[in-house]
Amino acid sequence: MGLVVTTGGAPLSGYALTVTDLPGGPRSDVSVSEASDGSFRARLTSIPGSEPPQTPAHHLILAIHSAATVPVYREAYLHAGQAVDLGTIMAQARDPNVTVVGPAGGTATDSQGFVQVQIPAGALSQPTPIVITPHLTRAQVPFKLPDATVTTYAMTFEPDGTQFAAPITVNLKNWRNLPTSGAIPVAYADIGGAVWRNISPAQWNGAVFSFETTHFCVYDANHNNTNGIEVITYDTGRDSTNSVHRCGMGSAVGLANGTLRQDIALPSYSRLGTNYVVSLGYDSQQVGEPPPAGSTMGGTAGGYEAVPQAASTTFARSGVLSVSCVPRSQADAVVSKSDGSCLGGTCSTGGGLAVPLTSLGQSTSWNGSLASPTQPISVPGGALDVELSQPSALPLAPNGSVATPFFATRHTEISNTAGTTCVSLGGAFNEPSSGTSSVQTNQVPGPLVSLDEEVFIHQNQSSAVGAGWAIDQVDRLYAATPSDLAVVVHGNGDQETFSPRAALAIAPNDNLPRAYYALATDPVTGQVLLARQTEIDVIDPTSGATSAVVPGLAFPSAPLAMAVTYVAGVQHMVVALDTELVDVNGATATQRVLMPRAPIAGETGNRMFTFVPGVAASNDLAFYVSGVTSDPTLYSIRLSDANPVPQAITLTTGGDPSLDPLVPLSQFTLADPHGLAYIRGQGLYIADRQRDVVYLAAP
């Protein structure tokens, strides 16, 4: 579901909507309902109402086409029985300027002169009507921009998909008056892959920013946001159904939420010597209420006309934000900084002060309802860690129908409203760390947080014993699909939420001296192994007791990471030390040096915590990264060789630094890799700390 509007906010009518599987082709089971307010509801009729646990979501692309606007695309993941709200979708009017260019070549531009494309002779085989539509705001961009990018120069070239026999040149007028001392990263929207693909950046040639390409689609030349890292932790907030209640008032009154509760004991009865008592409980919050005056939630004013509207509202459990900030350049060390400010790494403007934490805003939307306007988030006293709780009213049920408990999807965005941001010059699209330097600009950044969560909505509006009333002794269990979330609603209205969470088992061992150790699991025996500087032990997971399996070692430095594999049936433990990578043969209890570790020169911070190497292994192949910023190379080493020689399987510099690369590893450059894990049947996982991403290198 969603709402399609024009640039001016008016409803768009007469549009066509298609849904495509990724990977795959267009779906033929799409049933679309459209309304006069521009809203739509698209049902995929062949998807069943339920599915087995752990079923992967359907990966979809929704496309909106109309005669007067450029195509618009939205990505979605959909499970059986789930409704996805795509929110407000802006479809921009197509630029009126049309330029016909043929085999002789020519130049085309938009009506405002913001974008120019130069097509050489022979690039086209026939006359082609070319239309260029610049997108001046973030909402106008047809495919959602990555959150890490700011808003710079985006455009749609049509006819979409046109291929050129020779590279064409795109020239961008610098109407935003951006710094010209560095290049602007460029990417195109790969709709079939649902990603932005990095290409060569736009360079300043003295008059315009210029880049080359070979096909038409949606493009974006965009700086990356390099503000200090604002660490925002989002968690479930207080439950509005639970409150401290005070008695002695004739009823129980909720002190925090203002609810009124009343319990009435019914006459008891006795059977076979046992007394049974049933009582009725009333909770005013479980009744539902009319939408608040001026609310954008509930009724025809707040929801999509294509989606059944609400007759009453209730309050949902809120979210909690914990906000802190660290400078990007020192994030590894997680250092402190001035209260109420966020340092911008290499930004020099204002002494490095980039984004005050007091300049945050929040907007929230629910299934079938318009997003609330961005509300400022108050940070009392410029504190660095703040918990924020904002309950939301939302529709209960369509007019004339009975409301039942349900799970709703809440979409929350936290944004920087300071009006300035710090951006990197050059580098790759959506990859802040690849820039050469940073400057302060007035460009609009993307949201700091953008997430969806399942929230349970319960009420007794349609209770068989009266609105707001329930039987105290009857509890009910509700489960969300497809998530692993469940809620128990007690008869008195209180709720308990259950969801999977990590369980930590502690194996006590007071005999291990304080030192650096490396842990790994044997893929054959399942044993947990511990490498220390003098031996390798097996750990009893219950008692924590250790026993040496390879004694008598003399590592020259502390072990920091380890992987276990088998070569021709023989156990090998590959241990990354602070100074080198070694291979320990479990059968002969011997060790050999595979390669030295890159020196840590000029680096700051605790080397044991900051520069942690990574190691993984599968069969006779070991993979290694040094964890040193100056050496981001991924190495492979064949353990079955008599004299193993490390092979660099990525480039140290000069390779493709994209977040979504289409090149082989031999043409790719990592930024700051640390963690490695090999999963049989999938490939090698690589955690790049500087890019905040995990790559999968397929076999």
ABEGO torsion letter per residue (X at the ends): XEBBBBAAGBBBBGBBBBBBBOBEBBBAABBBBBBAAGBBBBBBAABBABBBBGBBBBBBBBBBBBAABBBBBBBBBBBBGBBBBAEBBBBBBBBABBBBBBAAEEBBBBAAGABBBBBBBGABABBBBBBBBBBABAAABABBBBAABBBBBBBBBOBBGBBBABBBBBBBBBAAGBBAABBBBBBBBBAAAGBBBBBBBBBBAGABBBBBBABBBBBBBBBBBABBBBBBBBBBBBBAABBBBBBGAGBBBBAAAGBBBBBBBBBBBBBGGBBBBBBBBBBAAAAEBBBBBGBABEEAAABBAABBBBABBBBBBBBBBBBBBBBAAAAAAGBBBBBGBBBAEABABGGGBABBAABBBBBBBBBGBBBBBBBBBBBBGGBABBBBBBBBBBBABBBGBBBBBBBBBBBBBBBBAAGBBBBBBEEBBGBAAABABBBBBABBBBBABBBBBBBBBBBAAABAAEBGBBBAABBBBBBBOABABBBBBBAAGBBBBBBBBBBBBBBBBAABBBBBBBBBBBAAAGBBBBBBAABBBBBBAAAGBBBBABBGBBBABBBABBBBBBBGGBBBBBBBBAABBBBBBAAAGBBBBABBBBBBBGBBEBAAAABBBBBBBBEABBBBBAGBAABABBBBBBAABABBBBBBABBABGBBABABBABBAAABBBABBABBBBBBGAEBBBBBAAAGBBBBBBX
